[in-house]
Amino acid sequence: MNIMPMLSKELKELARSYKLLFVPLAFVLLGLTQPVTYKMLPQLMKSASNLPPGAVIDIPLPPAGDVVAMALGQFNQLGILILVLVAMGAVAGERATGVAATVLTKPVGRGAYLGAKAIAYGLLAVVSGVLGMAAAAYYTQVLIGAINWTDAAVGTVLYLPNLLLAVALALCCSTFMKTPLAAGGVGLAGVVVLNMVPKYLGKFVAGAYPGALTEAASKAIAGQEFAPGRPVTGVLLVALLALVAGWAVLKRQEI
Amino acid sequence: MPLITCEGLTKTYGSFQALRGLTFTAEGGGCIGFLGPNGAGKTTTIRILTGLAHASGGRATVDGLDVATQADQVRSRIGYLAQSPAFYNYMSGQEFMLWVASLFHLDGRTARSRTEELLKRLGLWEARRRAIGGYSGGMKQRLGMAQALINRPKVLFLDEPVSALDPVGRHEILNLIDELRGETTIFMSSHVLADVERVCERVIIVNSGQVAVEANMAELRDTYASPVFTVELDAHDPDLRASLQALPFVSGVRREGPVYRVAAADVAVARRELPRAVLAAGATLVRYGVEAPTLEDIFLKVVGA
């Protein structure tokens, strides 16, 4: 299979291109935005509005668990956008430059070629998601109030399949689109469709789509009851299908 | 057992048929020149043989292995150099070589010694720690050659290996191909016929997706032994080519500046009549000679250009 030399190359590439630094850093920044915003909201409103002197702005802080859960909203938009942007050129870019031809005339199976990329970018997504949520939880604890770390950890783990799905869709699109930009565009459209459409497709599908998973993860973090089985299975299944489809396309593809 | 076989290979892109039952057999050893005009199917054939493309029909083997069903085993036995090879530019030359060695499962010591041997041989040892992104075009071509040789391939596929190089780079790569003759079988496509003539002892000429000629250089010269008449004028005469072409004993005329290379349908008549015809056309003859046909003459005759 030759997946290990390919994986070591992918990890080296993530490090040398500073993606391994900047993507987790971006998630950390996104994570700490939520508690900082809530803490600073009264001051921000006071300085931004034209209130008479002596006016008091009294906005009650939401429960700490809710603040941490709201970070997932940031990851769902900007976080996923960042992941799609970094993964979109993984195959399409190498094919366009010709380096894929150099590699794929060596004893490297196309499954190993795509699999190594999926593992490397999946690890990047997991590390980024965990660090981003850790930042959100820590700053919420410091600025807002005590949080339940076990609930936060469970919610984080529950949410990670959504990030893996974004990576899988970007890689899948990267195999069949000619340019990285087109791959990124179609990948993002795929993420949006998967987040919007399934909720209108009946109760069964609506319980197993990325939005349902975000909801379950939010409930877990906020200490409420949640049912993760269907959304986790559904999202991971779609991510796996995206990778299998990417592999099937790549296997028949002319390089 | 032949080293490379193509049996009735076809390849279709939409309505365009790139290969139309391409068939040839190549024995191991030496250098095989793979020639043809643009769009003849040279690159398509090499891409199928190296596993980068899939044939629409027919069968191809390398070292007895089917390129479609035993692709992994084929790839472990071949080396491939593209016309403009691409690399991971953030890696150094040495790092890239060691990584390629790991794809062939070479152990650490063998990988290091083979990398050193090849980088020294290709004149890249001094630049081994530099990022490939900073290499010149010629250095990248040499690195491409080095990585293609790391596994001591049974067949080295070279797709237009010198066409993107300056004269010095071309000279270096051709010398290396010459040196490699005893180590591996080289299958080289090229537009530069003089280069093929210099390093290859066997030639396959393809045209419109089919093999037009497959022969040793010596056989080829015997088959197309008709001499070529060289007519050099003091200046280019715009009407002379058409005048010569119209002569009944002339089968083809090629012009390079004031020099006309005339292929004769009837050599005896041409020998007698050609100088007379040139002078009758009002041209001033500077030099007149009879030469053995070059590969380019043969190529043009075969592909009907």
Chai-1 contact restraints between the chains, C-beta under 6 A:
chainA,res_idxA,chainB,res_idxB,connection_type,confidence,min_distance_angstrom,max_distance_angstrom,comment,restraint_id
A,N2,B,L103,contact,1.0,0.0,6.0,A-B,restraint_1
A,P5,B,S102,contact,1.0,0.0,6.0,A-B,restraint_2
A,P5,B,L103,contact,1.0,0.0,6.0,A-B,restraint_3
A,R16,B,Y90,contact,1.0,0.0,6.0,A-B,restraint_4
A,T97,B,A86,contact,1.0,0.0,6.0,A-B,restraint_5
A,G98,B,A86,contact,1.0,0.0,6.0,A-B,restraint_6
A,V99,B,A86,contact,1.0,0.0,6.0,A-B,restraint_7
A,A101,B,L52,contact,1.0,0.0,6.0,A-B,restraint_8
A,A101,B,A82,contact,1.0,0.0,6.0,A-B,restraint_9
A,T102,B,A86,contact,1.0,0.0,6.0,A-B,restraint_10
A,T105,B,T50,contact,1.0,0.0,6.0,A-B,restraint_11
A,T105,B,Y80,contact,1.0,0.0,6.0,A-B,restraint_12
A,K106,B,R75,contact,1.0,0.0,6.0,A-B,restraint_13
A,K106,B,L103,contact,1.0,0.0,6.0,A-B,restraint_14
A,P107,B,D72,contact,1.0,0.0,6.0,A-B,restraint_15
A,P107,B,R75,contact,1.0,0.0,6.0,A-B,restraint_16
A,P107,B,S76,contact,1.0,0.0,6.0,A-B,restraint_17
A,V108,B,L103,contact,1.0,0.0,6.0,A-B,restraint_18
A,E254,B,A53,contact,1.0,0.0,6.0,A-B,restraint_19
A,I255,B,L52,contact,1.0,0.0,6.0,A-B,restraint_20
